[in-house]
Amino acid sequence: MIPRLCFTAALVAVLVASAPSAFAGPEVKKSEKGIVYSIRFPQDYDKAKGAVLVIGFHGRGGNQVNFMDALERYSFLKSALLVTANAPKEAMWDASDLPAIGEMILELQRAHRPPRTIVCGFSAGGYFSFGVGTTFPDRVQAAVPMSGGLIANVKESEALKKVAFYVIHGDADDVVKVEQSRTAVKRLETAGVAKLKYDEIPGLKHSMDEAAIKRAFEWIEKSLGPAIPQLTDQEAAERIRALEAAVKAKDADGIYKGLGALAGAPRSLYGKIVSLAKAQTTNADDNVALAAIDLLGGLGEDGVSALKAVPHTNERTASAACDALAHTGAPAAADALLVFLKGKPEPVAAAAARALADLGGDASIKDLIVGLAFAEPQKAMSDRQEAINASLKKLTGQSFTTSKDWKKWAAGEKK
């Protein structure tokens, strides 16, 4: 168990007091495993492009609300998708909470497709962020543990070696001794973590240091590179020509790499990119087709029509097209997903139902109810129906099983 450390809401307010946030208030949600969390979207959020996901863990005695209040005041996190999770037991994180947090991370990544996920935490949350970073190196690209230490054995792996760790601790900390972070850093070095920075701050007691946290996020950006690439017109044009050459040569590997290289292209070239990618969604090589679908998902509303046209006959690529439609964040994606929801086979229809939940909004709720009415003539409850009801429950918090009841509820909501 993590040592019992004090981190009250009042202390957070004192430590990070600054100009009030200009963002809309965070929303409070609950993961499928019951973890309560707050989420704050950046201004002008573009779901198709995504935003860096920063997940914060509070210390003992705190909660997700006051830790969100702390993090959202940092101007250098203004473009991030901020999430702060609430410890489920006695306002205290424990190693036994790691599986539920791992699932929450997957849920958030599925819903928002962030280009990078970073975890951070202070005090007990610092211990926990060490645990998340070392336990889920396949889901987390960076960790910023503050005034913490290790909570579990570090399992060496190739994935862990690629995670960036920026560790912060004050040498005058009288609550969590600085030796905790020193030991953790040595263990990460032994595990072969290549991107590792230890920032030990002279005279700092048990508190968060804004300047150090800013250095941490700047270092991560420098070490891992830009999370969201931004290509110039010239760079994108050159990559388009390279992709066209690979297509002409029927070079599957070249096509695959060429599609991936176009992320971050300027919108002025979206028309050409959509045309190239659409032609590859039916490529005999599924990996190429999936790369094309993923690229289209990052083009927002421009990619919707091409994704809608992906054949339903290949379950793998059709299901990926459903995920990509949700990724676009475009209003028109809901009706495109309805086509998959009403089609065959069942696994693709179920994928469309889940994608509508990820897309969200009134249009998704309406189309899910339409899809349920379409599926109900089947004698047995199908995977499609179960996925639709689960998605409607996720979006509304209500529990019904028939389209008639859902329609009645929806009509009442509109009054």
N, C-alpha and C positions, 0 to 999 in steps of 0.2 A: 504493500500500500504506500502511496505517496505520503511523506510527512505532512502533518497537519499544520498548514501555514495560514497566516491571517492576511486577508486582502479585502478590505471592506470597500463598500461603494464610496464612502466619504473619502477614503484614501485615493481612490482612482480619480475622483474629481479634483483633488488637490494637486496630484502629480501631473495631470495632463490638461489642466485648465488652459484654455486658449480661446480664440475667436469661435463663435458658434458655427455649426455646420450649415452650409447652404443647401444641403440635400433634403429630400423628402424623408419623413420619418421611416425608420426600418420596419419591416413587416415581421411578425412573429409566426413561425411555422413549427410543425412537428414532423420528424422523419418517420419512416415506416417502422423503425425499431423504437420509437418513442422518445427520441432526443429532441428537446425543445431548442429552437435556435432563432436568432434574429438575422435578417438578411437585408442589406442595403444595396440598392442598385445605383451605379454611378449616373450622373446626369448625362443625357443624350446617349443612353445605353443602346447599342446596336447588337441584338442577339446574334445576328449572322456573323459578325466579326468577333463577338465575345469580349470578355474582359478577364484579366488575371483574377483568379479566385483566391482570396486571403481568408483563412479560417483561424479565428482566435479563440484561445482557451483561458478563461479567467482563473484567478487563484482562489484559495479557500475563503469562504465567506462572501464571495462575489457572485455575480450571475451574468448571463449573456447580455442583459440590458446595460448594466454599467460598464461592461468591457467594450461593448459596441460604442457607448458614449465616449470611451477613451480613444478607441482606434479611429473613429470617423472624424475626429478633430485634427488628425494629422493630414496636412494638405498633400503630402506626397502619396497618400493612398486615395486621393480623390477619384482616380480613374479605375480603381479596383472594385470588384464585386465582393463586398465585405460580408462575412458570416461570423457570428459568435455563437458558440454552443453553450448550453447550460448543463452543468454536471448533474446527473440524475439522482445522486445520493448525497444528502447532507452538504450540498454546495461544495463538493469535494471530488476531484477526479481520482479515479483508481484504474489500475491496469486492466481490471475486468471490464472497463468501459470501452476498451479499444475496438472490439469487434463491432459494436453498434456505431461507433464513430467511423470505422472503415466503411460500413454500409452507407452511412449518411454522405460520406465523400463521394461514393459512387452515384448516389441519387442526385447530388448537386451537379456532378460532372455530366450525367446523362441529360439533365434538364437544361444546363446552361453551356455545355461544351467549352469550358474555359481553355485557353491555350496554355495556361500554366496554373498549378495549384501550389500555394505556399501556406504552411501552418506556422503559427506563432503562439506564444503564451508566456505568462509571467508567473513566477513563484510555483504554486502547484500546477498551474497551466504550463509553466516552463518544463517541468518534469514530463507533463503529458505530451507536449509538442515534440520532445525528444522521442517519446514512445511512439507517437504517430509516424514520425519521419523514419524511424528505424523499422517499424512493423509493416508499413505500407509504402515501400520505396517505389512500387509500381504505380502508385496513385498520386504521390506527392513529389514535386520536383525540388522543393526547397523548404527549409525549416529555420525558424528564428526563435530558439529557446532563450528565455530571459530569467536569470536567477533561479535556475533549476538544476536538474541532474537526471541520471538514468533511472527508469522505473522497471526496466526489463532487460534481459540479456540481449545483446546486440548480435543478431544473426547475420553473418557475413554472406554477401551475395553480390553478383554483378550489378543488380539494380541499385543496391544501396550505395555502391561506389560512385554512382552518377548523381546522387542527391546532393544538393548544396546546403551546407549547414553554416549559419552565422550565429555564433554563440555569444551572448552578452551576460556579464556578471560584474558587480562591483566588488572591489577587494575589501571594502569595509562592511559588507553585508553581515548583519548580526542575526539574521533569521535563517537564511540558507547559506551555509558556509561556502566560500568561493571554491574550496577544494572539490565540491560536487561537480561544478562545471569543468574544472581542470581534469578531473578523472574521466568525465564523459568525453572530452575532446581527445584525450589519449586513447580511449577505447575506439573512437571513430577513426583515428589515425591507424590503429592496428587493423581495423576492418578494411582499410584501403580506400576510405572516402577521399576523393581527389580534391574536391572543392570544399574546403573547410577553413573557416576564419574564426579566431577567438578574440573577442574584444573585451579585455578586462579593464575596467574603468577605475582609476585611482580615486579613493575617497568616496565612491558611491556606495550608499547603504542599500537597504532593501526597497528599491524603487525602480520605476521605469525611466529610462533616459531617452528623450525624444531624439536628440542628435544621434545617439547610437543606433536607434531603430531606423532612422533615415539612412545612416551609413549602411545598415544591413540590406535594405531594399535596393539601394544603389549598387551595392556589391553583387547582389544576386543578378540584377539586370546585366551588369558588366560580365559576370562569370558565365551566365547561361545564354547571353545574347538577348535581343529584343523578343518579347513574348509574342507580339503581333508584328510580323514583318511589314514594312511599307516599301513597295517597289516603286521606282520612278517609271515614267512612261517608257523611257529607253530600255530599262532593265526588263520590264514586262514584255516589250515588243521583241527583244532578243530571245526571251524564254519561249514566247509563242512560236517564233521561227524554229527554235530547236525542237519544240513539240511537234510542229508540222513535219519537220524532217524525219522525226522518229515514226510518225504515223505513216508517212510515205514509204519508209523502209520496213514497215511492219515489225519494228523493234519493240517488243512488249516491255522490256526493262526500261528502255528509253522513254516510252510513253508514260509508264508508271512514274518515273522520276520527273518527267516534264510536267505532269499534272500537279504533283506535289509542290513543284517549284513556283507555281503561279499564285499561291496564297499571298494575299497582300497586294495584288495588282490594283491599279487605279480603276475606278468605275467606268471611265471612258472606254475601257477595253473589254468590259463585261460581255458585250454582244458577241465578240469574236471568241471569247473564252467559253461562253455557254454553248456555242455551236460546236467547238472542238470537244468539249466535255460530253455533251449529249451523245455525240457519235460513239463515244467510248463506253457508255453505260451498258451497252450490249456486247462488249468485247468478250470473246470466248475465255479469256483469262480473268477470273473473278477478281483477282487483286487489282488489275487495271480498271475494271468496271467499278470497284469499290472506291478507288482513288478518284475517279471521275465524279461519282456520287458525292463523295466528301467535299470535293471542290465546289460543286454546285450548291451544296448546303451553306457554304460560306459566302455566297453571292446574294443572299437576301431574296427579295421578291423577284430578282432577275433569274434566279435559278428554279423557281417554282414550276413553270410549265415543263421544263426538261425533266424534272424529277417526277412529275405526274405521269410522264410518258414511259417511265421505266416498266418493263413487262412484269406481270405478277408471277410468271411461270418459274422464275428463279427465286426461291424463297430467300436466299441469302442477300441478293442484291435488292430485291423488292423491300425486304425488311429494313435494309440500310437506307433505302430511299425514304421510307417513313421517318426514320430518325433524322435524316437530312432535312426533310420538310419542316420538322419541328425546329431544327437548328436555324432555319431561315428567319424565324420569328415573324414572317409575313402574314398578314390577315388572310390572304388568298390561300395560304397553306392548309387552312382548315378544310375547305371544300375539296382540295386536292387529296387530302388524307381520307375524306369520306369515300372517295372512289376506291381506295385500297380497303377501307373498312367494310364496304359492301361486296368486295370481290372475293376471289379464292386465291390460294388455299387458306385454311383457318389460321395457321401461324402468322401469315402476313397480315391478315385482318386483325389479329390480336396485337401485332406490332403497331398497326395503325392506331388502335385504341390507346395504347400506351403513349404513342407520339402525340396524340391529341391532348393527353394530360400534360405532357411536357410543354406543348405549345401554349395551352391555357387560354382563358378568355371566354366570353359568352358564345362566340361562334363555335368553339370546340365543344362546349356543353350541348349546344343545339345539335351539332352533327353527331355527337355520341348518342343522343336520344334517337335521332333518325336512324342511326346504324343499329341500335337495339331493336327498334320496331321492325327493321328489315330482317333481323336474325331470329326473331321470336317464333315464326311459324315452324322452326325446327322443333322436333318433339323433345329432345334432351337439351339441357343447358350446355351450350358449346363453349369452347375456349374463347371464342369471340365475345359471347355474351358475358362471360365471367370477367374478361379484360375490360369490357365497356363499363360494367357496373363498378369495378375497382377504380377505373379512371374517373368516373362520375363522383364516386365517394371522395377521391383524392381532391378533386376540384371544388366540390361543394360542401363536404363534411356531412352529407346526407347518405342514408342507406335505404335504397329501394331496389327492387329486382325486376320490375316491369316498366315498359315504356309508358304505359298508362299512368302509373304512379309518378314517374319522372316528369311527364308532361303536366300533370296536375300541380306538382311542386313548382315547376318552372312558371306556370301561369300565375301561381300565387306570388312568386317573387317579382313578377312584372307589375303587380297591382300597387 
